Amino acid sequence: MSLQDRASSGLDRLTVSAPQVSRLAVVGWLTAFTLFEWARFKFITFSGGWDTLYQHISALECLELVLIGRLIDLRDRSPQIGPLEAAAILASAAFLTLVATSRPIFSAGLLTLLVLVRFGRDPAYRLFAIGLFAFIAQYLMLAGPFIWLHDASALGDAWLTRHVMNLAGFGVVGAGTFIMRPAADFGVNVVWGCTTSYAAAAVAPGFVIVVLALRRGWRRSDFGWLAGLLLATFGVNLVRLVLTSISREEHQFWHDGAGSAVFAVGYMVLVGAFAAMATRKQRRPAA
């Protein structure tokens, strides 16, 4: 083979592979923009007060990020993306990141929606797009109009906690989101960060991501397991509210101290357990 033929063959291979590389680059840059907005939301935008709830990265979040990265199937050759479309998508991503500076989580939501819409039917990136959107969705559900949902959940959680504690003989009173125990001269206010809906906003996307990573697909039966996980989350959060409402000492341990880590780990174990049960192999009965 002559030098000219080798050069022509190499150029042909480069031309064929260029769309594939640009497609991967587009997904990569969109992911980088998304994670940048997520980090800005977690560490820069908020400071002080209840906003410190955002300023930590849980073990579940780390696991989700690792599993999301494993959802990309680079072995599957999917439809190509042209350079003009790639430039337009990346320009839109840059615009969202630079302009929507005061609302980083909404910017991240739009970026993941762009990934989901454009690459959701792409075999190589379908599961990755769903997982990335689910990861950001857990933060979207803690902002905007969803705050009303958490306020309503706080009312229901406080009402049920008062009844459970009275049935257990703790003798509490209160109204709305307040739980007061006169015998201990102590009371708590169930704010949105302590609600069942707040916990559910974290465990539900985690379940989706883990199931997608374990099975590389989603089945109708998974909705039933997801409903069971949310019910279990409701029960665990009820126990947490009861423990934090007994006395000032119990509140300091279960809410502000080492006891809070027990429930954080508990929610993670719930996600893993329900995901494992949902994705377990069906055993065929012996003939």
N, C-alpha and C positions, 0 to 999 in steps of 0.2 A: 504494500500500500504506500502510495506516494505521500510526501509531506502535505501536499495540497488536499488530498483525500482525507488524511487524518484531521486536518484543521477543519474541513467541512463537516466531518462526522462529529467532532467535538462541538462545533457551533450548533449543529442540529440537536444534540442532546441538551445543550444549554437552553435552546429555544423551547424545547418540549418541557423542561423542568421548571422554567421560569414561572408559569402560572401556578404551579403547585407550591413553589416557594412563596410567592406573593399571597396565596390564600392562607398559608400557615402564618405568614407575617401579619396579615390583617387580623386574624384571630388572636395572635400573640399581643399585638399592640392594643387591641380593644381590651384584652384581659389586663394588660399593664395599666391602661387608663382607669379601668374599673377598680383595680386594687389600690391605685393611688387615691382615688376618691374615697374608697372604703377606709384607708389609713387616715386620710384627712378628717373624715367623719369621726373616727375612733379617738384620735389623739390631739387634733388641733382645734377643731371647731368648738368643742365643749370644754368647760372648765368650771369646777365647783358644783356644789349642790347635788341634786339627783343626777345631773349629767355625768357624774363620775361613774355611773353604771356602765357607760360605754367604754371607759378608758382602761380596759383590760382585755386581754385575749384569752378566752377559755380553751381548755384542752379539746373540747368539742369543735370549736372553730378551727383549731389547728388540724384536727383530723379531717374536717370537711375540706379544707384547702388541699390537703394531700390527695384525698380521694377524687376531688374535682380534676386535679392535674392528671390522674390516671384514667380519666374517662375519655381522653382523646385517643382515637384509634388511628394512628398514623399508617397502618397497613392498608386501610381502605382508601382506594382512589376514588374520590368524589368529583362532582362537576367543578370545572375550573372557574376562576374569577379573573376578570379582565383588569388591566392596570388602571383604566379610568374609574371603574367602580371602586377599586381598592383605594385610589386617591380620594374619591368622594367620601367613602366611609371613614377613612382616617381623618379627613378634614372635619367631618361632623363630630367625631370623637374629640378632637382637639378643641373644637368650638365649645362643646358641652363642658369640657374640663376647665377651660379658661374663662368662660363667661358665667357659668352657673356656680360661681365661687362661694356664694352664701348657702347653697343647698347641695352639698356634695353627695349626700345619699340619694337624692332624686336624680342627680347627674349619673351616679353609678347605676341606678335603676333603669334609666333610659339607655345607657350603654349596654347593659345586659339584655334589655329588650331588643336592641338592635342585633345583638349576637343571636338571640333566640329566633327572631323573625328571618334573618338572612341565612343562618346556618342550621336552623332547626330541622330542616329536611335533608341536610347533608349527612350521609351515613357516618363519616369520620368525626363529626362534631356534634351530632344530635344530642347525645347524652351529656356531653360537656356543656352545651348551651343551656340545657334544662338545669343541670346542677349549678352552674354559675348564677343563673337567674334565681334559683331557690335560695342560694347563699345570700344574695343581696336582698331578697324578698323578706327575710327575717328582720332586717333593719327597717325596711319600708313599713312593715306592720307595727313599728314602734313610733311612727311619726304621722303627721298629717291627720286625716279624718279618722284613722284607726285609734287615736287617743280617746275618742268617744267610746269605742268598744272597750278599752281598758277601764275607763271610768265606770261604765255599766258593769263590767266584771268585778270591779272593786266593791260596788254596792252588793252584788250577789255573794261574793266571797265573804264579806264582813257579816252579812245576814246569816249565812249558813254557819260560819265559825261561832257566832254568838249562840246559836241554837245547840250546836254540838258541845260547846263548853258548858252550857247550862245543863244539858243532859248528863255530862260527865261530873257535875257537881261543883264546877268552879265559880258559879254565881257571877255572871258578867251582865252588864247593861250596855246601853248605847243605841245609837241611831245612825243611819247613813253608813259611812265608812268607818265609824268609831267603834272600838271595842274597849270597854272600861271594866276593870275588876276592882271594886271598892275595897275588898279584903286585903289586897296587896297594894292599894293606893297607886295603881298603875293602869295605863291605858295606851292603846296604839291606834294609829290612823292607817288604814289599808290604802296605800297610794298605788298608782298604776304599776310601779316597779315590783309590787308584791302580789300581783294578781295572777290568776290561773292563765288568763289570756297572754300575759307577758311571758310566762314560762312556755306556753304552747307555741308562741311565735318563734322560739328557739328550737324546740324539740321536733316540730313538724318538718321544717326544712332539713334538719339533720337526718331525720328518718328517710326522707326522699333521697338525699344524696348517698347515704350508706346503702340503701337498697339498689339504687342505680349502679353503684360501684360493685356490689357483690354479685348481682345477677346480670348486670348490663342490660336492663330492661325493666318494664313496669307492667304489672298485671292488675286485673280488677280486684283480685283478692287483697291486694296491698291497701286498698282503701279501707277495708275492714280492720286490718292490722293498725292502720293509722288512727282509726277511730278508737281502737282499744288503747293505743298509746296516749291519746289525748285524755281518755277517761282515767288512765293510771296517773297521768300528770296532774289531773284535777285532785285525785286522792292524796298524792304526795304533797301538793301545795296546801291542801287543807290541813294536813298534819303539821306542816311548817308554820302555818298561821296560828294554830292552836298553841304550839310550843312557844312561839314568840310573844304570845299574848298572856301567858300565865303570870309572869312577874318581870321586874326590871332585870334581874340576874339572868333569867332564862332568855330574855330578849337580847341581852348583850352577848350571850354565848351563841344562840342559834341564828341571830340576825347579823351581829357585828363581829363575832368571834369565829373560832375554829368550827363551830357547828354549821356555819353557812357552807363550808366546803363539803360537808357530808351531803347536803342536798344537791350541790353542784355536781358532785360525782354521781349521786343517785339518778339525776336526770340523764346523765351520759350513759349510765348502765341501762336505764330504761330504753333509750334509743337503740343501743347495741342489742339488747335482748329481743325487742320486738322486730328489729331488722333481721336478726338471725332466724327468728321463728318464721318470718314472712318469706325468707329466701331459702329455707331448708329444703333439701331434696325430698320429693314425695317417695315414700317407700312403698314398693309394690308388694302386695300380699303373696306369700308363697303359694305355688300352684298345688 
